Amino acid sequence: MKIDEEVILEIEKRRKLADHYYDNFRKYYENKNYSKASEFLWGSLNALVYAIGLLHEEKVSDHGKVVDFIKELADVYSDKEIEGCLASAQTIHANFFHDFMDELMFEDNRKRTEKLLEKLVKILDAELKAGLKK
């Protein structure tokens, strides 16, 4: 697929949004406000998944689609760790609404969610690079 300029601009916008959300996550995390930190960590993940979805000509726009799309990426990239990290990310997302995590639980899920974010950034960069070469 040849990537047009409009898609590139939207991907750049979503990448900046992911970075913005991640910066906000760090602020709330440092203050041990785990509920609010959870919101921004999920938001960062959501923005990255949306950007990757654009490269697949999909608008990944709701929670169910985000989860399904990440599972598809796990299959495409034969990376079972992605699904395990996804479970932690979903727990992080639930924490925003229900504020049930203590520090230990948050730390475990945060680490795995951040691992998923790293994987998503690598996928986005690789797929964008491949798409620009076509």
N, CA, C and O atoms as a MOPAC input file, in Angstrom:
PM7 MOZYME 1SCF
protein

 N      0.83800 1    -1.18100 1     0.00000 1
 C      0.00000 1     0.00000 1     0.00000 1
 C      0.88400 1     1.24500 1     0.00000 1
 O      1.78300 1     1.38100 1     0.83000 1
 N      0.62500 1     2.12200 1    -0.91200 1
 C      1.29000 1     3.42300 1    -0.94400 1
 C      0.57500 1     4.32100 1     0.05200 1
 O     -0.65200 1     4.42100 1     0.05100 1
 N      1.35800 1     4.97300 1     0.90000 1
 C      0.77800 1     5.81800 1     1.93200 1
 C      0.67800 1     7.24300 1     1.41000 1
 O      1.67900 1     7.83700 1     1.00800 1
 N     -0.54300 1     7.79300 1     1.41800 1
 C     -0.69600 1     9.15900 1     0.93000 1
 C     -0.38500 1    10.16700 1     2.04400 1
 O     -0.29000 1     9.81100 1     3.21800 1
 N     -0.23300 1    11.41500 1     1.64800 1
 C      0.18000 1    12.48500 1     2.56100 1
 C     -0.80600 1    12.67200 1     3.71500 1
 O     -0.40200 1    12.92600 1     4.84900 1
 N     -2.09000 1    12.54600 1     3.42000 1
 C     -3.10600 1    12.71900 1     4.45400 1
 C     -2.96100 1    11.67100 1     5.56000 1
 O     -3.09200 1    11.98700 1     6.74300 1
 N     -2.69300 1    10.44000 1     5.17400 1
 C     -2.49900 1     9.36400 1     6.14900 1
 C     -1.23700 1     9.61700 1     6.96600 1
 O     -1.23800 1     9.42200 1     8.18200 1
 N     -0.18000 1    10.04300 1     6.32200 1
 C      1.06600 1    10.34200 1     7.02800 1
 C      0.84100 1    11.43900 1     8.06600 1
 O      1.31600 1    11.33400 1     9.19700 1
 N      0.12700 1    12.47700 1     7.68600 1
 C     -0.16400 1    13.56800 1     8.62700 1
 C     -0.98700 1    13.08000 1     9.82200 1
 O     -0.73400 1    13.48200 1    10.95800 1
 N     -1.96200 1    12.22100 1     9.56800 1
 C     -2.78400 1    11.69300 1    10.66100 1
 C     -1.95700 1    10.78400 1    11.56900 1
 O     -2.13200 1    10.80200 1    12.78700 1
 N     -1.06800 1     9.99700 1    10.99100 1
 C     -0.18800 1     9.14100 1    11.79500 1
 C      0.71200 1    10.00400 1    12.67400 1
 O      0.88900 1     9.71800 1    13.85800 1
 N      1.27400 1    11.05000 1    12.10000 1
 C      2.12800 1    11.96200 1    12.88100 1
 C      1.34000 1    12.59700 1    14.01800 1
 O      1.85000 1    12.74000 1    15.12900 1
 N      0.10200 1    12.97600 1    13.74100 1
 C     -0.75900 1    13.57100 1    14.76700 1
 C     -1.00400 1    12.56900 1    15.90100 1
 O     -0.92300 1    12.92600 1    17.07600 1
 N     -1.30000 1    11.33500 1    15.54900 1
 C     -1.57200 1    10.30300 1    16.55900 1
 C     -0.31100 1     9.96900 1    17.36000 1
 O     -0.38200 1     9.70200 1    18.55900 1
 N      0.83700 1     9.98700 1    16.69000 1
 C      2.10700 1     9.71700 1    17.38500 1
 C      2.39200 1    10.82100 1    18.41100 1
 O      2.81800 1    10.53500 1    19.52900 1
 N      2.15700 1    12.07000 1    18.03200 1
 C      2.34600 1    13.18100 1    18.96500 1
 C      1.35900 1    13.07500 1    20.12400 1
 O      1.70500 1    13.35600 1    21.27200 1
 N      0.14500 1    12.67500 1    19.82200 1
 C     -0.86200 1    12.49700 1    20.85800 1
 C     -0.43500 1    11.39100 1    21.83300 1
 O     -0.58400 1    11.53700 1    23.04600 1
 N      0.09000 1    10.29900 1    21.30000 1
 C      0.58200 1     9.20700 1    22.14500 1
 C      1.69900 1     9.71200 1    23.05900 1
 O      1.73000 1     9.38300 1    24.24500 1
 N      2.60000 1    10.49800 1    22.51900 1
 C      3.69300 1    11.05900 1    23.32700 1
 C      3.15700 1    12.00300 1    24.40100 1
 O      3.62100 1    11.98500 1    25.54100 1
 N      2.18400 1    12.82100 1    24.03100 1
 C      1.56700 1    13.75500 1    24.97700 1
 C      0.90800 1    12.99000 1    26.12600 1
 O      1.09500 1    13.32700 1    27.29500 1
 N      0.14100 1    11.96700 1    25.78400 1
 C     -0.50900 1    11.15800 1    26.80800 1
 C      0.52900 1    10.46500 1    27.69100 1
 O      0.35400 1    10.35900 1    28.90500 1
 N      1.60000 1     9.99900 1    27.07200 1
 C      2.63000 1     9.32000 1    27.85200 1
 C      3.29700 1    10.29900 1    28.82400 1
 O      3.56300 1     9.94700 1    29.97400 1
 N      3.56000 1    11.49800 1    28.37600 1
 C      4.12800 1    12.51400 1    29.27000 1
 C      3.18900 1    12.77600 1    30.45600 1
 O      3.63900 1    12.90500 1    31.59400 1
 N      1.90400 1    12.85100 1    30.18100 1
 C      0.92100 1    13.04500 1    31.26000 1
 C      0.87800 1    11.82800 1    32.18300 1
 O      0.76800 1    11.97300 1    33.40100 1
 N      0.96300 1    10.64400 1    31.60900 1
 C      1.03700 1     9.43300 1    32.43500 1
 C      2.18600 1     9.54600 1    33.42600 1
 O      2.01400 1     9.26800 1    34.61300 1
 N      3.36100 1     9.95500 1    32.94400 1
 C      4.54400 1    10.04200 1    33.81000 1
 C      4.30300 1    11.00500 1    34.98900 1
 O      4.69300 1    10.71600 1    36.12000 1
 N      3.66700 1    12.13000 1    34.71800 1
 C      3.39500 1    13.11300 1    35.77800 1
 C      2.51500 1    12.51500 1    36.87300 1
 O      2.82000 1    12.63200 1    38.06000 1
 N      1.42700 1    11.87500 1    36.46400 1
 C      0.51400 1    11.30000 1    37.44800 1
 C      1.13100 1    10.07700 1    38.13100 1
 O      0.90000 1     9.84100 1    39.31700 1
 N      1.90400 1     9.31400 1    37.39000 1
 C      2.59000 1     8.15500 1    37.95500 1
 C      3.56600 1     8.58200 1    39.04700 1
 O      3.61200 1     7.97000 1    40.11400 1
 N      4.33700 1     9.62200 1    38.78500 1
 C      5.30600 1    10.11700 1    39.76600 1
 C      4.61700 1    10.60600 1    41.04200 1
 O      5.19800 1    10.55900 1    42.12600 1
 N      3.38400 1    11.07000 1    40.90400 1
 C      2.60700 1    11.51500 1    42.06900 1
 C      1.76700 1    10.40000 1    42.68300 1
 O      0.97800 1    10.63000 1    43.59900 1
 N      1.95100 1     9.19300 1    42.16200 1
 C      1.23900 1     7.99700 1    42.64500 1
 C     -0.27800 1     8.10400 1    42.50600 1
 O     -1.02600 1     7.50100 1    43.27500 1
 N     -0.72000 1     8.87800 1    41.51800 1
 C     -2.14600 1     8.94300 1    41.19800 1
 C     -2.37900 1     7.89500 1    40.11100 1
 O     -2.42300 1     8.21300 1    38.92200 1
 N     -2.52500 1     6.64800 1    40.53600 1
 C     -2.55000 1     5.52600 1    39.60600 1
 C     -3.79400 1     5.49100 1    38.73100 1
 O     -3.73400 1     5.03300 1    37.59000 1
 N     -4.89500 1     5.95900 1    39.24000 1
 C     -6.10800 1     5.99000 1    38.42600 1
 C     -5.92500 1     6.91400 1    37.22200 1
 O     -6.19900 1     6.51800 1    36.08900 1
 N     -5.47000 1     8.12600 1    37.46200 1
 C     -5.28100 1     9.08300 1    36.36500 1
 C     -4.11800 1     8.64600 1    35.46800 1
 O     -4.18200 1     8.80200 1    34.24900 1
 N     -3.07500 1     8.10800 1    36.06200 1
 C     -1.95100 1     7.60400 1    35.26700 1
 C     -2.42700 1     6.49800 1    34.32300 1
 O     -1.97600 1     6.40400 1    33.18100 1
 N     -3.33800 1     5.67000 1    34.81300 1
 C     -3.89800 1     4.58700 1    33.99200 1
 C     -4.61000 1     5.12700 1    32.76600 1
 O     -4.47500 1     4.59000 1    31.66700 1
 N     -5.36500 1     6.19100 1    32.96500 1
 C     -6.09600 1     6.79400 1    31.84800 1
 C     -5.13100 1     7.21000 1    30.73900 1
 O     -5.37000 1     6.93400 1    29.56300 1
 N     -4.05300 1     7.86700 1    31.11700 1
 C     -3.12000 1     8.36300 1    30.10900 1
 C     -2.28300 1     7.25100 1    29.48800 1
 O     -1.91400 1     7.34100 1    28.31700 1
 N     -1.97800 1     6.20900 1    30.24900 1
 C     -1.22300 1     5.09700 1    29.68000 1
 C     -2.05900 1     4.38200 1    28.62900 1
 O     -1.55600 1     4.03400 1    27.56000 1
 N     -3.33600 1     4.16200 1    28.93000 1
 C     -4.23600 1     3.56500 1    27.93900 1
 C     -4.40800 1     4.50900 1    26.74500 1
 O     -4.43800 1     4.05700 1    25.60000 1
 N     -4.51900 1     5.78300 1    26.99700 1
 C     -4.66500 1     6.75000 1    25.90600 1
 C     -3.48500 1     6.71600 1    24.95400 1
 O     -3.66000 1     6.81600 1    23.73900 1
 N     -2.29700 1     6.57800 1    25.49200 1
 C     -1.09900 1     6.48200 1    24.65900 1
 C     -1.15400 1     5.23000 1    23.78500 1
 O     -0.86700 1     5.28200 1    22.58900 1
 N     -1.52300 1     4.11700 1    24.39300 1
 C     -1.66400 1     2.86700 1    23.64500 1
 C     -2.71900 1     3.01100 1    22.55000 1
 O     -2.50400 1     2.59200 1    21.41200 1
 N     -3.83800 1     3.59500 1    22.89600 1
 C     -4.93800 1     3.76400 1    21.94900 1
 C     -4.50700 1     4.59500 1    20.73700 1
 O     -4.84800 1     4.26000 1    19.60300 1
 N     -3.76400 1     5.66700 1    20.97100 1
 C     -3.30700 1     6.52400 1    19.87300 1
 C     -2.33700 1     5.77700 1    18.95900 1
 O     -2.38700 1     5.93800 1    17.73900 1
 N     -1.46500 1     4.97100 1    19.53200 1
 C     -0.52300 1     4.18700 1    18.72000 1
 C     -1.25400 1     3.14400 1    17.88100 1
 O     -0.95100 1     2.96300 1    16.70100 1
 N     -2.20600 1     2.46700 1    18.49000 1
 C     -2.97000 1     1.45000 1    17.75500 1
 C     -3.75900 1     2.10000 1    16.62300 1
 O     -3.84000 1     1.54500 1    15.52700 1
 N     -4.33300 1     3.25300 1    16.87400 1
 C     -5.06600 1     3.96400 1    15.82500 1
 C     -4.12900 1     4.27000 1    14.64900 1
 O     -4.49800 1     4.09000 1    13.48900 1
 N     -2.92000 1     4.73200 1    14.96300 1
 C     -1.94400 1     5.06200 1    13.91000 1
 C     -1.57800 1     3.82300 1    13.10300 1
 O     -1.52000 1     3.88400 1    11.87500 1
 N     -1.33300 1     2.71200 1    13.76600 1
 C     -1.01100 1     1.47200 1    13.05200 1
 C     -2.20200 1     1.03700 1    12.20900 1
 O     -2.03400 1     0.58600 1    11.07600 1
 N     -3.38900 1     1.17000 1    12.75500 1
 C     -4.59200 1     0.80900 1    12.01300 1
 C     -4.71500 1     1.56600 1    10.70300 1
 O     -5.16700 1     1.01000 1     9.70200 1
 N     -4.31700 1     2.82800 1    10.70300 1
 C     -4.36800 1     3.61300 1     9.46900 1
 C     -3.50900 1     2.99300 1     8.37900 1
 O     -3.85100 1     3.06300 1     7.19800 1
 N     -2.40400 1     2.39100 1     8.76800 1
 C     -1.53200 1     1.72700 1     7.79400 1
 C     -2.17300 1     0.46000 1     7.23100 1
 O     -1.75600 1    -0.04300 1     6.18800 1
 N     -3.17900 1    -0.04800 1     7.92300 1
 C     -3.92400 1    -1.22900 1     7.48200 1
 C     -5.28300 1    -0.82900 1     6.90300 1
 O     -6.15000 1    -1.67000 1     6.66800 1
 N     -5.44000 1     0.46500 1     6.68400 1
 C     -6.68100 1     1.02400 1     6.15500 1
 C     -7.88100 1     0.70400 1     7.05400 1
 O     -8.98300 1     0.43900 1     6.57500 1
 N     -7.63500 1     0.73600 1     8.36900 1
 C     -8.68600 1     0.50900 1     9.35500 1
 C     -8.70200 1     1.66700 1    10.33500 1
 O     -7.65500 1     2.21400 1    10.68200 1
 N     -9.89000 1     2.03500 1    10.77600 1
 C    -10.02400 1     3.03100 1    11.84000 1
 C    -10.35300 1     2.26800 1    13.12200 1
 O    -11.48600 1     1.83900 1    13.34000 1
 N     -9.35100 1     2.11500 1    13.94400 1
 C     -9.48300 1     1.37000 1    15.19100 1
 C     -9.94900 1     2.36400 1    16.24900 1
 O     -9.14800 1     3.02400 1    16.91100 1
 N    -11.28800 1     2.44700 1    16.38900 1
 C    -11.85300 1     3.58900 1    17.09200 1
 C    -12.57300 1     3.29600 1    18.40600 1
 O    -13.02900 1     4.23600 1    19.05700 1
 N    -12.69500 1     2.05400 1    18.81900 1
 C    -13.31900 1     1.78800 1    20.11400 1
 C    -12.55800 1     0.67800 1    20.83600 1
 O    -11.69500 1     0.01700 1    20.26100 1
 N    -12.89600 1     0.49500 1    22.09100 1
 C    -12.13900 1    -0.43200 1    22.94400 1
 C    -12.07100 1    -1.84300 1    22.34800 1
 O    -10.99600 1    -2.43900 1    22.28200 1
 N    -13.19200 1    -2.36200 1    21.92500 1
 C    -13.21800 1    -3.71200 1    21.35300 1
 C    -12.33900 1    -3.83700 1    20.12500 1
 O    -11.63300 1    -4.83100 1    19.95500 1
 N    -12.38100 1    -2.83200 1    19.27100 1
 C    -11.55700 1    -2.85000 1    18.06300 1
 C    -10.06900 1    -2.76500 1    18.41300 1
 O     -9.23700 1    -3.40500 1    17.77000 1
 N     -9.74200 1    -1.97400 1    19.43600 1
 C     -8.34200 1    -1.85900 1    19.87300 1
 C     -7.84000 1    -3.22600 1    20.31900 1
 O     -6.76800 1    -3.66600 1    19.90400 1
 N     -8.61100 1    -3.89000 1    21.15800 1
 C     -8.22600 1    -5.20200 1    21.67600 1
 C     -8.08500 1    -6.20800 1    20.53900 1
 O     -7.08500 1    -6.92200 1    20.46200 1
 N     -9.07600 1    -6.26700 1    19.66200 1
 C     -9.02700 1    -7.21200 1    18.53700 1
 C     -7.84600 1    -6.92400 1    17.61700 1
 O     -7.18400 1    -7.84900 1    17.14700 1
 N     -7.58200 1    -5.65600 1    17.36000 1
 C     -6.48800 1    -5.29200 1    16.46800 1
 C     -5.13700 1    -5.67600 1    17.07500 1
 O     -4.25000 1    -6.15300 1    16.36700 1
 N     -4.98100 1    -5.46900 1    18.37200 1
 C     -3.72500 1    -5.86700 1    19.01700 1
 C     -3.55400 1    -7.38300 1    18.94800 1
 O     -2.44100 1    -7.86800 1    18.74300 1
 N     -4.62100 1    -8.12300 1    19.11200 1
 C     -4.54500 1    -9.58900 1    18.97900 1
 C     -4.13400 1    -9.98300 1    17.56600 1
 O     -3.35200 1   -10.91400 1    17.38000 1
 N     -4.66300 1    -9.27100 1    16.56700 1
 C     -4.26300 1    -9.53000 1    15.17900 1
 C     -2.77400 1    -9.25900 1    14.98700 1
 O     -2.07900 1   -10.03400 1    14.32800 1
 N     -2.28600 1    -8.16600 1    15.55800 1
 C     -0.85800 1    -7.85200 1    15.46200 1
 C     -0.02200 1    -8.94800 1    16.11000 1
 O      1.03500 1    -9.31100 1    15.59300 1
 N     -0.48700 1    -9.47400 1    17.23700 1
 C      0.22800 1   -10.56500 1    17.90400 1
 C      0.34400 1   -11.76800 1    16.97300 1
 O      1.38700 1   -12.41900 1    16.91800 1
 N     -0.73700 1   -12.06100 1    16.23800 1
 C     -0.71700 1   -13.17400 1    15.28300 1
 C      0.19600 1   -12.87900 1    14.10100 1
 O      1.02800 1   -13.70500 1    13.72700 1
 N      0.03800 1   -11.70400 1    13.52000 1
 C      0.83200 1   -11.32700 1    12.33700 1
 C      2.32500 1   -11.37000 1    12.64900 1
 O      3.12800 1   -11.82600 1    11.83500 1
 N      2.68300 1   -10.89400 1    13.82600 1
 C      4.10100 1   -10.82300 1    14.19700 1
 C      4.55100 1   -12.04000 1    15.01200 1
 O      5.68100 1   -12.07800 1    15.49800 1
 N      3.67300 1   -13.02800 1    15.15800 1
 C      3.98600 1   -14.24500 1    15.92300 1
 C      4.64300 1   -13.89600 1    17.25900 1
 O      5.69700 1   -14.42600 1    17.60900 1
 N      3.99800 1   -13.00200 1    17.98900 1
 C      4.54100 1   -12.50700 1    19.25200 1
 C      3.51600 1   -12.74200 1    20.35700 1
 O      2.62400 1   -11.92400 1    20.58000 1
 N      3.65900 1   -13.86700 1    21.04000 1
 C      2.72000 1   -14.23000 1    22.10200 1
 C      2.79200 1   -13.26800 1    23.28300 1
 O      1.81900 1   -13.12500 1    24.02400 1
 N      3.92300 1   -12.61400 1    23.46200 1
 C      4.06600 1   -11.67200 1    24.57000 1
 C      3.10300 1   -10.49000 1    24.43000 1
 O      2.66600 1    -9.91800 1    25.42800 1
 N      2.77800 1   -10.13100 1    23.19500 1
 C      1.85600 1    -9.01900 1    22.96900 1
 C      0.52100 1    -9.26600 1    23.67100 1
 O     -0.01500 1    -8.37100 1    24.32300 1
 N     -0.01400 1   -10.48000 1    23.53700 1
 C     -1.31200 1   -10.76000 1    24.16600 1
 C     -1.22400 1   -10.73000 1    25.68100 1
 O     -2.15500 1   -10.26300 1    26.33700 1
 N     -0.13100 1   -11.21400 1    26.25200 1
 C      0.04800 1   -11.14800 1    27.69700 1
 C      0.11800 1    -9.71300 1    28.18000 1
 O     -0.45500 1    -9.35800 1    29.21000 1
 N      0.81700 1    -8.90500 1    27.43100 1
 C      0.91200 1    -7.47900 1    27.76200 1
 C     -0.43400 1    -6.79700 1    27.58000 1
 O     -0.77300 1    -5.87300 1    28.32100 1
 N     -1.19700 1    -7.24700 1    26.60300 1
 C     -2.52400 1    -6.69100 1    26.37100 1
 C     -3.42300 1    -6.89600 1    27.59100 1
 O     -4.19100 1    -6.00400 1    27.95300 1
 N     -3.33200 1    -8.05600 1    28.21800 1
 C     -4.13700 1    -8.31600 1    29.41800 1
 C     -3.80500 1    -7.29200 1    30.50300 1
 O     -4.69800 1    -6.79900 1    31.19200 1
 N     -2.52600 1    -6.97900 1    30.65100 1
 C     -2.12800 1    -5.96200 1    31.63600 1
 C     -2.65000 1    -4.58600 1    31.24400 1
 O     -3.09600 1    -3.81800 1    32.09700 1
 N     -2.59500 1    -4.27800 1    29.96000 1
 C     -3.09000 1    -2.97800 1    29.48800 1
 C     -4.59000 1    -2.85100 1    29.74600 1
 O     -5.06700 1    -1.77500 1    30.10600 1
 N     -5.32800 1    -3.93000 1    29.56700 1
 C     -6.76600 1    -3.88400 1    29.83700 1
 C     -7.02900 1    -3.69700 1    31.33000 1
 O     -7.98300 1    -3.02100 1    31.71400 1
 N     -6.19900 1    -4.28400 1    32.15800 1
 C     -6.32700 1    -4.09100 1    33.59900 1
 C     -6.02300 1    -2.64100 1    33.96200 1
 O     -6.69900 1    -2.05100 1    34.80500 1
 N     -5.01100 1    -2.07700 1    33.32900 1
 C     -4.68700 1    -0.65200 1    33.52200 1
 C     -5.89000 1     0.20600 1    33.12800 1
 O     -6.25800 1     1.13800 1    33.84400 1
 N     -6.49300 1    -0.11100 1    31.99600 1
 C     -7.65200 1     0.64100 1    31.52300 1
 C     -8.79700 1     0.56600 1    32.54100 1
 O     -9.44600 1     1.57400 1    32.82300 1
 N     -9.04100 1    -0.61700 1    33.08300 1
 C    -10.09800 1    -0.78400 1    34.08300 1
 C     -9.78600 1    -0.00200 1    35.36000 1
 O    -10.69600 1     0.47700 1    36.03600 1
 N     -8.50900 1     0.12400 1    35.68300 1
 C     -8.12700 1     0.84700 1    36.89100 1
 C     -8.53000 1     2.32000 1    36.81600 1
 O     -8.84900 1     2.93300 1    37.83600 1
 N     -8.51600 1     2.88000 1    35.62200 1
 C     -8.95000 1     4.27200 1    35.48800 1
 C    -10.38500 1     4.43500 1    35.99200 1
 O    -10.70000 1     5.41000 1    36.67400 1
 N    -11.23300 1     3.49900 1    35.66100 1
 C    -12.64300 1     3.60600 1    36.03600 1
 C    -12.90900 1     3.19300 1    37.48200 1
 O    -13.78800 1     3.75500 1    38.13600 1
 N    -12.15400 1     2.21700 1    37.98300 1
 C    -12.49800 1     1.61500 1    39.26700 1
 C    -11.46800 1     1.84700 1    40.37400 1
 O    -11.74300 1     1.56300 1    41.54000 1
 N    -10.30300 1     2.35200 1    40.02800 1
 C     -9.26000 1     2.71900 1    41.00300 1
 C     -9.05500 1     1.63600 1    42.07300 1
 O     -9.17000 1     1.89800 1    43.27000 1
 N     -8.75200 1     0.42600 1    41.61600 1
 C     -8.62700 1    -0.70400 1    42.53300 1
 C     -7.18800 1    -1.16100 1    42.76800 1
 O     -6.95800 1    -2.04900 1    43.58900 1
 N     -6.22700 1    -0.58300 1    42.07700 1
 C     -4.85800 1    -1.08400 1    42.15600 1
 C     -4.05800 1    -0.45100 1    43.29100 1
 O     -4.07500 1     0.76200 1    43.49800 1
 N     -3.36300 1    -1.31500 1    44.01300 1
 C     -2.37400 1    -0.79700 1    44.94300 1
 C     -1.06000 1    -0.61200 1    44.15700 1
 O     -0.99900 1    -0.92000 1    42.96700 1
 N     -0.04200 1    -0.12200 1    44.81300 1
 C      1.21400 1     0.19300 1    44.11800 1
 C      1.84500 1    -1.04300 1    43.47200 1
 O      2.30300 1    -0.97400 1    42.33200 1
 N      1.87400 1    -2.15200 1    44.17300 1
 C      2.48600 1    -3.36800 1    43.64800 1
 C      1.76700 1    -3.86500 1    42.39400 1
 O      2.39700 1    -4.21400 1    41.39600 1
 N      0.47200 1    -3.88700 1    42.46300 1
 C     -0.31700 1    -4.33700 1    41.30600 1
 C     -0.14600 1    -3.38000 1    40.13500 1
 O      0.00100 1    -3.80600 1    38.98900 1
 N     -0.16400 1    -2.08600 1    40.43000 1
 C      0.00200 1    -1.10900 1    39.36600 1
 C      1.37000 1    -1.28800 1    38.69800 1
 O      1.46700 1    -1.26500 1    37.47100 1
 N      2.41700 1    -1.46600 1    39.49400 1
 C      3.77100 1    -1.59500 1    38.94700 1
 C      3.87800 1    -2.76100 1    37.97600 1
 O      4.44700 1    -2.62100 1    36.89300 1
 N      3.34000 1    -3.89800 1    38.35700 1
 C      3.40800 1    -5.07000 1    37.49200 1
 C      2.69600 1    -4.81000 1    36.16500 1
 O      3.23500 1    -5.09700 1    35.09600 1
 N      1.50000 1    -4.27300 1    36.24100 1
 C      0.72200 1    -4.01400 1    35.02400 1
 C      1.30300 1    -2.86000 1    34.21500 1
 O      1.25100 1    -2.88400 1    32.98500 1
 N      1.84900 1    -1.86500 1    34.87600 1
 C      2.48300 1    -0.74200 1    34.17600 1
 C      3.66100 1    -1.22700 1    33.33500 1
 O      3.79300 1    -0.86100 1    32.16700 1
 N      4.50600 1    -2.04400 1    33.93100 1
 C      5.69200 1    -2.53200 1    33.22100 1
 C      5.30300 1    -3.29500 1    31.95900 1
 O      5.89700 1    -3.10900 1    30.89700 1
 N      4.31200 1    -4.14400 1    32.09000 1
 C      3.88300 1    -4.93700 1    30.92600 1
 C      3.19000 1    -4.06900 1    29.87300 1
 O      3.33400 1    -4.30300 1    28.67400 1
 N      2.44800 1    -3.08000 1    30.32700 1
 C      1.79500 1    -2.16200 1    29.38200 1
 C      2.84900 1    -1.33200 1    28.65000 1
 O      2.73900 1    -1.11400 1    27.44400 1
 N      3.85000 1    -0.87700 1    29.36300 1
 C      4.92000 1    -0.12000 1    28.70900 1
 C      5.69700 1    -1.00000 1    27.72600 1
 O      6.16000 1    -0.51300 1    26.69400 1
 N      5.84200 1    -2.27900 1    28.03400 1
 C      6.47600 1    -3.21900 1    27.10700 1
 C      5.64000 1    -3.30400 1    25.82100 1
 O      6.18800 1    -3.33600 1    24.71900 1
 N      4.32500 1    -3.34000 1    25.97300 1
 C      3.43700 1    -3.36300 1    24.81200 1
 C      3.57600 1    -2.07100 1    24.01200 1
 O      3.61300 1    -2.10800 1    22.78300 1
 N      3.65100 1    -0.93800 1    24.69000 1
 C      3.84700 1     0.33700 1    23.98900 1
 C      5.13200 1     0.30900 1    23.15900 1
 O      5.14600 1     0.76500 1    22.01600 1
 N      6.19800 1    -0.22100 1    23.72900 1
 C      7.47100 1    -0.32200 1    22.99700 1
 C      7.30300 1    -1.16100 1    21.73700 1
 O      7.79900 1    -0.80300 1    20.66900 1
 N      6.60500 1    -2.27100 1    21.87200 1
 C      6.37800 1    -3.14500 1    20.71900 1
 C      5.53200 1    -2.43500 1    19.65500 1
 O      5.79900 1    -2.55800 1    18.46000 1
 N      4.52100 1    -1.70000 1    20.09600 1
 C      3.66700 1    -0.98600 1    19.14700 1
 C      4.43900 1     0.10700 1    18.40900 1
 O      4.23500 1     0.30800 1    17.21100 1
 N      5.31200 1     0.80600 1    19.10800 1
 C      6.13600 1     1.83700 1    18.46200 1
 C      7.02800 1     1.19100 1    17.39800 1
 O      7.16500 1     1.72800 1    16.29900 1
 N      7.62700 1     0.05500 1    17.71500 1
 C      8.48300 1    -0.64400 1    16.73400 1
 C      7.67300 1    -1.08200 1    15.51800 1
 O      8.12600 1    -0.95300 1    14.38100 1
 N      6.47700 1    -1.59900 1    15.76700 1
 C      5.60700 1    -2.01700 1    14.65800 1
 C      5.23400 1    -0.81300 1    13.80900 1
 O      5.31400 1    -0.87200 1    12.58200 1
 N      4.83200 1     0.26600 1    14.43900 1
 C      4.45500 1     1.47400 1    13.70100 1
 C      5.61900 1     1.96600 1    12.84900 1
 O      5.45100 1     2.24500 1    11.66200 1
 N      6.78600 1     2.07100 1    13.45000 1
 C      7.95200 1     2.55700 1    12.71300 1
 C      8.30000 1     1.64800 1    11.53700 1
 O      8.57900 1     2.13100 1    10.43900 1
 N      8.28400 1     0.34200 1    11.76200 1
 C      8.62800 1    -0.61300 1    10.70300 1
 C      7.60600 1    -0.59000 1     9.56800 1
 O      7.97500 1    -0.59100 1     8.39400 1
 N      6.32900 1    -0.56800 1     9.92000 1
 C      5.28900 1    -0.58000 1     8.89300 1
 C      5.24300 1     0.74100 1     8.13100 1
 O      4.99000 1     0.75500 1     6.92600 1
 N      5.48400 1     1.83700 1     8.81700 1
 C      5.51400 1     3.12900 1     8.14900 1
 C      6.68500 1     3.18900 1     7.18100 1
 O      6.53900 1     3.64000 1     6.04500 1
 N      7.83400 1     2.73900 1     7.62800 1
 C      9.02800 1     2.72000 1     6.76900 1
 C      8.80200 1     1.84800 1     5.53700 1
 O      9.13600 1     2.24500 1     4.42100 1
 N      8.24100 1     0.67400 1     5.74000 1
 C      7.95700 1    -0.23800 1     4.62800 1
 C      6.94100 1     0.38100 1     3.66800 1
 O      7.07800 1     0.25000 1     2.45200 1
 N      5.93300 1     1.04800 1     4.20400 1
 C      4.91100 1     1.67000 1     3.36300 1
 C      5.43400 1     2.84600 1     2.56400 1
 O      4.96500 1     3.10400 1     1.45500 1
 N      6.39200 1     3.55400 1     3.11300 1
 C      6.97600 1     4.70600 1     2.40200 1
 C      7.90300 1     4.26300 1     1.27000 1
 O      8.12600 1     5.01000 1     0.31700 1
 N      8.43900 1     3.04800 1     1.37700 1
 C      9.32900 1     2.53900 1     0.33100 1
 C      8.58200 1     2.11100 1    -0.92300 1
 O      9.16100 1     2.03600 1    -2.00700 1
 N      7.30600 1     1.83500 1    -0.76900 1
 C      6.50600 1     1.33400 1    -1.91100 1
 C      6.17500 1     2.42600 1    -2.88500 1
 O      5.51400 1     2.17500 1    -3.89300 1

